[in-house]
Amino acid sequence: MSHPFIRLMDHVYHACIWVAGLSILAMSLIIPWGVFSRYVLGTGSHWPEPISIMLMVVFTFIGAAASYRAGGHIAVAMLTERLPASLQSVCAKLVDLLMGGISVFVAWYGMDLVLATMEQTVAELPSMPVGYTYLALPVGSAITLLFVIERVVFGSQHTRPIVRFDEHHEEPAEGGA
């Protein structure tokens, strides 16, 4: 039986995967349209570039949160793998502390950036505040912080089937074999 917080983080993780996936899908459709309209139609749409940039930011920060939970983030383990187990544990705790600190920093200052730029508009899309383009920074960092807290309290979730990239089966039902 899993803890309610872990079940909540499972839902947040799935939402992150969907948001990141839909962002990259939309970018894959919008960028060719921009190229087609400019070079084939000769009219050049102004909206594909800023929307694609915004989607890239969403993909990056929301996808990074999901990647952290799944253990798919970049890690240089050459040194730590050669350390004694006790020092490996200390390094893992230090990484969690640093990830938590970085997440708080980016969430805090990212929200400052969002609020500071809400009065400005994107030149190509005058009805869209610039702050929306930066909203993925504090949101993605806050989600990463939740995943860091989950990791510190409940341990790494990267081996569970729900976060495995290479496995597509459900976890066993509660109380079942």
Secondary structure, 3 states (H helix, E strand, C coil): CCCHHHHHHHHHHHHHHHHHHHHHHHHHHHHHHHHHHHHCCCCCCCCHHHHHHHHHHHHHHHHHHHHHHHCCCCCCCCCHHHCCHHHHHHHHHHHHHHHHHHHHHHHHHHHHHHHHCCCCEECCEEEEECHHHHCHHHHHHHHHHHHHHHHHHHCCCCCCHHHCCCCCCCCCCCCCC
